[in-house]
Amino acid sequence: MMEKLKKHFLVIGGRRFVISAVILLISLDLINTIYLRLYWLKKDLSTSLVHQMVRKNGYLLENFSTDTILEMKSFLDNTFYFFLFLILINNLFFYCFYLRKKLWAQGYVLFYTLTGSIFALSFIVDQAGLGLGWLTYNVLTMFLYFYIYLGVKCLKYETTDIIPEHER
């Protein structure tokens, strides 16, 4: 089975596959960021987190002014958006080095695509009320991430600067 897959990916070409995979992964990351922001807003997670923090520390929500609650909510929103930004920068770092044929970056891309496929499956189950677009997107990304995973796995030697064992 892996030999047939490897032949399929070799037809595409190692370098062309890597460039296409990186472009696709960057696009998926940007779309994921948009959808995660929508998910955050739809579930109103910052408000529920503020309520949890206030209750957990033994305070009453009524003791805080509306401005204070809005400030805490805004802080949590901005923290979440900054976290998404850091994930994008981190992924871009690894994608750039995957383009430069580094094995350690390839390992990251392998792990990322496999977990991305699993997370897409979990988001199919929990749709968060985001509708058919969210469901369709996650079904597609589940297969796209897995396809990229298989390609990276099959083209290990063609897309990195290591020497295969049989050529040593």
C-alpha positions in Angstrom: 0.0 0.0 0.0 2.8 2.4 1.0 4.6 1.7 -2.3 1.5 2.7 -4.3 1.2 5.8 -2.3 4.9 6.6 -2.7 4.5 6.2 -6.5 1.6 8.6 -6.5 3.5 11.2 -4.5 6.6 10.7 -6.7 4.5 11.5 -9.8 3.8 14.9 -8.1 7.5 15.3 -7.3 9.1 15.9 -4.0 9.8 19.6 -4.3 6.4 20.4 -5.8 4.7 18.4 -3.1 6.5 20.3 -0.3 5.7 23.7 -1.8 2.1 22.8 -2.4 1.8 21.3 1.1 3.2 24.4 2.7 0.9 26.7 0.7 -2.1 24.5 1.6 -1.1 24.3 5.3 -0.7 28.1 5.5 -4.1 28.6 3.9 -5.7 26.0 6.3 -4.0 27.7 9.3 -5.5 31.1 8.3 -9.0 29.6 7.8 -8.6 27.7 11.1 -7.8 31.0 12.8 -10.9 32.6 11.4 -13.1 29.7 12.4 -11.6 29.4 15.9 -12.3 33.1 16.4 -15.9 32.6 15.3 -16.1 29.6 17.6 -14.7 31.7 20.5 -17.3 34.5 19.8 -20.2 32.1 19.1 -19.7 30.3 22.5 -18.9 33.6 24.2 -16.1 31.9 26.0 -14.5 35.1 27.4 -17.7 36.0 29.2 -18.0 32.5 30.7 -14.4 32.5 31.7 -14.9 35.9 33.5 -17.9 34.5 35.3 -15.8 31.4 36.3 -12.9 33.4 37.5 -15.1 35.7 39.6 -17.0 32.8 41.2 -13.8 30.7 41.7 -12.2 33.5 43.7 -15.3 33.9 46.0 -16.5 37.2 44.6 -19.9 38.2 43.4 -20.3 39.4 39.8 -22.6 42.2 41.0 -19.7 43.7 42.9 -17.9 44.6 39.6 -18.9 47.4 37.4 -19.9 46.8 33.8 -16.6 48.5 32.7 -14.5 46.1 34.8 -16.3 43.1 33.4 -15.9 44.4 29.8 -12.2 45.1 30.5 -11.6 41.5 31.8 -13.6 40.1 28.8 -11.5 42.2 26.4 -8.3 41.1 28.1 -9.3 37.4 27.6 -10.3 38.1 24.0 -7.0 39.7 23.2 -5.1 37.0 24.9 -6.9 34.3 22.8 -6.2 36.3 19.6 -2.5 36.7 20.5 -2.3 32.9 21.2 -3.7 32.3 17.7 -1.1 34.7 16.3 1.7 32.9 18.1 0.5 29.5 16.7 0.5 31.0 13.2 4.1 32.4 13.6 5.2 29.0 15.1 3.8 27.1 12.2 5.3 29.5 9.7 8.7 28.9 11.3 8.5 25.2 10.9 7.0 25.4 7.3 10.0 27.6 6.3 12.5 25.1 7.5 10.5 22.2 6.0 10.9 24.1 2.7 14.7 24.1 3.4 14.6 20.3 3.7 15.2 20.0 7.5 14.3 16.7 9.0 13.3 18.2 12.4 10.8 20.5 10.6 9.5 17.5 8.7 8.8 15.8 12.0 6.8 18.8 13.1 4.8 18.8 9.9 4.1 15.1 10.3 2.8 15.5 13.9 0.9 18.7 13.0 -0.9 17.1 10.0 -1.8 14.0 12.0 -3.2 15.9 15.0 -4.9 18.4 12.6 -6.8 15.5 11.0 -7.8 14.2 14.5 -8.9 17.7 15.7 -10.9 18.1 12.5 -12.7 14.9 13.3 -13.4 16.2 16.9 -14.8 19.5 15.5 -17.2 17.5 13.3 -18.7 16.1 16.5 -18.9 19.5 18.3 -20.1 21.9 15.6 -20.6 24.8 18.1 -23.6 26.0 16.1 -21.4 27.2 13.3 -23.5 25.5 10.6 -22.9 23.5 7.5 -19.8 25.5 6.4 -18.0 24.5 9.6 -19.0 20.9 9.1 -18.0 20.8 5.5 -14.7 22.5 6.2 -13.8 20.0 8.9 -14.7 17.0 6.8 -12.5 18.4 4.0 -9.6 19.3 6.2 -9.6 16.0 7.9 -8.9 14.4 4.6 -6.5 17.1 3.4 -4.4 16.9 6.6 -4.3 13.1 6.3 -3.3 13.3 2.6 -0.4 15.7 3.5 0.6 13.4 6.4 0.8 10.5 4.0 2.8 12.5 1.5 5.3 13.7 4.0 5.7 10.2 5.4 6.2 8.6 1.9 8.6 11.3 0.7 10.8 11.3 3.7 14.1 11.0 1.9 13.0 13.0 -1.2 12.1 16.1 0.8 14.9 16.2 3.4 18.7 16.5 3.3 19.3 13.0 4.9 20.8 10.1 3.1 18.6 7.0 2.9 19.9 3.9 4.8 20.1 1.8 1.7 22.5 4.3 0.0 25.0 4.6 2.9 
